[in-house]
């Protein structure tokens, strides 16, 4: 039996490489449509695969393709960290 634990409402910009995440909410209404069009939707399970040395940009695995977003955009995305 596998137990899954979620840490609630953490900003994507505060997460680390390799963490599995569930997208909870996109706060900024201006950027939300752009992110949704690129596949970053609520309840999506994703993983951080790369963070540049200065923290910007952040690369995510979105259903098999890599989405790179700015740290300023990641600050508006609330996620749940998933650990098993």
C-alpha positions in Angstrom: 0.0 0.0 0.0 1.4 3.4 -1.0 0.4 6.5 1.0 0.5 9.9 -0.6 1.0 13.0 1.4 0.5 16.6 0.1 1.9 19.8 1.6 -0.7 22.5 0.9 -0.3 25.8 -0.9 3.4 26.2 -1.6 4.6 28.6 -4.3 6.1 26.9 -7.3 9.0 29.4 -7.1 9.9 27.9 -3.7 10.1 24.3 -4.9 13.3 22.3 -5.8 14.4 20.1 -8.7 12.9 16.7 -8.6 9.8 17.5 -6.5 6.5 16.2 -7.7 3.8 18.8 -7.6 0.1 19.1 -8.0 -1.0 22.5 -9.4 -3.6 24.0 -7.0 -4.2 27.5 -8.3 -2.8 30.2 -10.6 -3.3 33.5 -8.7 -2.4 36.1 -11.4 -5.4 36.5 -13.8 -3.2 38.2 -16.5 -0.8 35.2 -16.8 -3.3 32.4 -16.2 -4.7 32.1 -19.7 -1.1 31.9 -21.2 -0.1 29.1 -18.8 -3.3 27.2 -19.3 -2.8 27.3 -23.1 0.7 25.8 -22.5 -0.8 23.0 -20.5 -0.3 24.2 -16.9 -3.7 23.6 -15.5 -5.2 23.1 -12.1 -4.9 19.6 -10.7 -2.0 18.8 -13.1 0.7 16.5 -11.6 4.1 17.9 -12.7 7.7 17.7 -11.8 10.5 20.3 -11.7 13.3 19.0 -14.0 15.6 22.1 -14.1 16.2 25.4 -12.3 18.8 27.7 -13.8 21.7 28.7 -11.5 20.2 32.0 -10.5 16.7 30.5 -10.1 15.3 31.8 -13.4 13.9 30.1 -15.5 12.3 27.0 -14.1 11.6 24.0 -16.3 8.6 21.6 -15.7 7.7 18.3 -17.2 4.1 18.8 -18.5 2.8 15.5 -19.8 6.0 14.6 -21.6 7.2 18.0 -22.8 9.3 20.7 -21.1 7.7 24.0 -20.1 10.0 26.7 -19.1 8.6 29.6 -17.0 10.0 32.7 -15.3 10.5 32.8 -11.6 8.2 35.8 -11.5 5.4 33.7 -13.1 6.1 30.8 -10.8 5.5 33.0 -7.8 1.8 33.2 -8.8 1.3 29.4 -9.0 0.3 27.6 -5.8 1.1 23.9 -5.7 0.9 20.9 -3.4 4.1 19.0 -2.9 3.5 15.3 -3.3 5.5 12.7 -1.5 5.0 9.0 -1.1 
